[in-house]
Structures are given as structure tokens and as C-alpha cells.
């Protein structure tokens, strides 16, 4: 199925896809999960899982999207009516994640504004402002909005990250702390670290949410899709590692526990960079960086259900974008109201989206490629039948499903036992 919406260039496709993958999971989630899961061990597990799970599933989703079209249910439906549920589940996962992304995006927007001396409005106001900015970019269209924004912001974001890393590691003490953090420790190589790293791969690369499927749908047919797609996990992993190297050594220097959890962003960052003029500038740069990263992910998360509404409900693009944005805000209200309380809707949303829906959709993607697409998928992705294509099918059939099952079982086991 050819689409009227297409990326203007291969560079635009890569940058937009990197933007869809890159977000709070890289700049915020990766550093604190790395800090609390044994830094070196977590990184080793993460890199291995990107190779054996993340990249293979990414290729599967891009292939399904390019073959089936923009709507996730229709794209999966090309592989048989029984697969349409995977498209609907991916939309549900996308909406749940979008709802709390907008909540945290509003927090980051507010924090950045206050650093500039702007103190009006509460968190609800800033969440609405964040959604409005993202929706405007999506409303402009695939090339004029999403692609042009990504081509400018992604390189800028990486340069800003490099600037923060250089600032952090300019201190000999910070460099010493980084060496200490990255020193291998046998006790860190455990099931908990492995499970955390594998779950982070799927969340960080936006797999199972339909976002990569839509990125594939907008890419022209023909050529070696894998050769272009390899840059997506490379840039995604690079930004995550740079964020960790920027934050964790500086946190250790200030006596802040690198594994202190989600508070590493809002509570620890101002303390890490200090209160002087230089510290205030670095804090502003970092929160601007996080805000841009959140926007790159959110625009793809708005686009994904919006194009499905355009296809299935025959809505016009402006109406679909507005409806998705409003639904995301309303879904995020329980997260906002329960944040910091003993019972948090954020935990419920995360469990449903990250440990159920994303995993199930990823399994469906593997099955669609293996049992329906087979060698046709290899030719579609690699341009011809080749050894790498056959290895890709082997990994999807025998390795990836085992690792996906491992995520679910380890999460259930750790929840019941309390620790592993």
C-alpha cells in the first residue's frame, strides 16, 4: 500500500525515527535505571539486548508498516485478520504512554520556564502548553512538521548532550567517579539488572507502540531498509549513554545516590549542577534538552493514533490530532492527581503498557514476519535474500520470544517475591 504521506529523504526518515525512539526514556529513565541496576552490568545487558531484541523487532515493525500502511490495525491486518488486535493493542499502549509523557512533559516545561523567571500557571497549564506545542508540530504534517522538526532538533539535542558531558567530565573527580561506576562487579550481573535493561530497550526504542510502524509506513518502498534503520538504535543508544555519563558521575560527586530513582531528574539535577551562574546555565541547558527529547517522542505518539483515526474513522487530520491530544490529557489527569500518593495510576499505566501490551504486540510482530512474511520480509527489508536476513528471521523466531517471556516472568516474580 503506497501512502500519500512520505518522508522527504532518507535522512529525514532516520531523524524522525530516532526522534520517535528518543525521549524521556533515554535522558531520564536510562540514567537512573542504570544507576540502580549496577552501571556496568546494566550497560552490558542493554547493549546485548539492543542487538538481539531491540533491532530485530524494530526491523519487523518498520517492515510491517512499510508493507501495510499508516494505520496500525490495517498494517497488521495485511498479515491476516487475526493480527488486527496487535494494531489496536499498540494504539492502546501508545495512548497510555502518551498520557503520562504529557504529564511529565508539562513538569519539564514548567521547570525550564521557572529557570527563565517565568512563574505563572500551575502544572495543568504547562501540561496543556506542552500538548499544544506537540500537536501544532503534528498538525503541520509529516514533512513540514514532524520531519523538519526532527532534522533540526535531533542533531541539536546530541550536541547539547555532548556539551553537558564535557562539562561534567571536565572535573577530575567526576572522571574518577565514572571509572568507579563503570568498574565491573560480579554481584551486579543478576536477573534484576537483566530484566530492567531488557524492559528499558523496548520502552526507549518505542517498540510495540505503533510509532515505528508509522515511521516505516512513511518510508518509500525499495532499497535496503536495514542499512538505514541501523542508525536508529545507534543514535538512540548513544544519547542514552551520553545522558548517563552526564548525570551519574556528577551525582556521585555531589553525594547523590545514582540509583535514587525518578527523582534524579527534578530533585537531583539542580543540586548536581549547583546554584551559581554556570550551574544555573547547565541546569537550563539540561532541562531544555529533556524538553526537546520529550517533544520528539510525543509528536510521534500523537501521530500514531491520529493516522489510525483518519483511516478507520475517516476523520480529517486536524480533528484527529485534536481528539488524540484531548484524550491524552484526560487520561493523564489520574496520573497527575495520584502522583506521589501511596497508590499511583502511573504504576498501573506503566504495567499495562510496558509489561503487557508492548510485549504482546512485539510477539505479534515477530509472528507476522516469521509465519506470514517469511522470505518476502527478508527481501523487503534487506533488498534481497541474504545471510543477514536469514539470521534476522532466526533471532526473531528463537531468541526474541524467549527474551520477551523473560521480561514478563521476571517482572511477575520480582513483584511477588519483592526481590530477585
PEVEN-V360994 format. One record per backbone hydrogen bond with DSSP energy under -1.0 kcal/mol. NH is the residue of the N-H (numbers start at 1). CO is the residue of the C=O. Records with the same first field share a line. If there is no record, write none. Layout:
NH: CO + CO
This chain:
7: 218
13: 9
14: 10
15: 11
16: 12
17: 13
18: 14
19: 15
20: 16
21: 17
22: 18
26: 23
27: 23
28: 24
29: 24
30: 25
32: 28
33: 29
34: 30
35: 31
36: 32
42: 38
43: 39
44: 40
45: 41
46: 42
47: 43
48: 44
49: 45
50: 46
51: 47
52: 48
53: 49
54: 49
55: 50
57: 53
58: 54
59: 55
60: 56
61: 57
62: 58
63: 59
64: 60
65: 61
66: 62
67: 63
68: 64
69: 65
75: 71
76: 72
77: 73
78: 74
79: 76
80: 77
83: 80
84: 81
86: 83
88: 84
89: 85
90: 86
91: 87
92: 88
93: 89
94: 90
95: 91
96: 92
97: 93
98: 94
99: 95
100: 96
101: 97
102: 98
103: 99
104: 100
105: 101
106: 102
107: 103
108: 104
109: 105
110: 106
111: 107
112: 108
113: 109
114: 110
115: 111
117: 114
118: 113
126: 122
127: 123
128: 124
129: 125
130: 126
131: 127
132: 128
133: 129
134: 130
135: 131
136: 132
137: 133
138: 134
139: 135
140: 136
141: 138
146: 141
147: 142
148: 143
149: 145
150: 146
151: 147
152: 148
153: 149
154: 150
156: 152
157: 153
158: 154
159: 155
160: 156
161: 157
162: 158
163: 159
164: 160
165: 161
166: 162
167: 163
168: 164
169: 165
171: 168
175: 171
176: 172
177: 173
178: 174
179: 175
180: 176
181: 177
182: 178
183: 180
188: 185
189: 186
190: 188
194: 190
195: 191
196: 192
197: 193
198: 194
199: 195
200: 196
201: 197
202: 198
203: 199
204: 200
205: 201
206: 203
207: 202
214: 210
215: 211
216: 212
217: 213
218: 214
219: 216
225: 223 + 381
226: 381
229: 225
230: 226
231: 228
232: 229
234: 230
235: 231
236: 232
237: 233
238: 234
239: 235
240: 236
241: 237
242: 238
243: 239
244: 240
245: 241
246: 242
247: 243
248: 244
251: 247
252: 248
253: 249
254: 250
255: 252
256: 251
260: 257
264: 261
265: 262
267: 263
268: 263
272: 268
273: 269
274: 270
280: 276
281: 277
282: 278
283: 279
284: 280
285: 281
286: 282
287: 283
288: 284
289: 285
290: 286
291: 287
292: 288
293: 289
294: 290
295: 291
296: 292
297: 293
298: 294
299: 295
301: 297
302: 298
303: 299
304: 300
306: 302
307: 303
308: 304
309: 305
310: 306
311: 307
312: 308
313: 309
315: 309
320: 316
321: 317
322: 318
323: 319
324: 320
325: 321
326: 322
327: 323
328: 324
329: 325
330: 326
331: 327
332: 328
336: 332
337: 333
338: 334
341: 338
349: 345
350: 346
351: 347
352: 348
353: 349
354: 350
355: 351
357: 352
358: 353
360: 356
361: 357
362: 358
363: 359
364: 360
365: 361
366: 362
367: 363
368: 364
369: 365
370: 366
371: 367
372: 368
373: 368
374: 369
376: 373
377: 374
378: 374
379: 375
380: 376
381: 377
382: 378
383: 379
390: 386
391: 387
392: 388
393: 389
394: 390
395: 391
396: 392
397: 393
398: 394
399: 395
400: 395
403: 399
404: 400
405: 401
406: 402
407: 403
408: 404
409: 405
410: 406
411: 407
412: 408
413: 409
414: 410
415: 411
416: 412
417: 413
418: 414
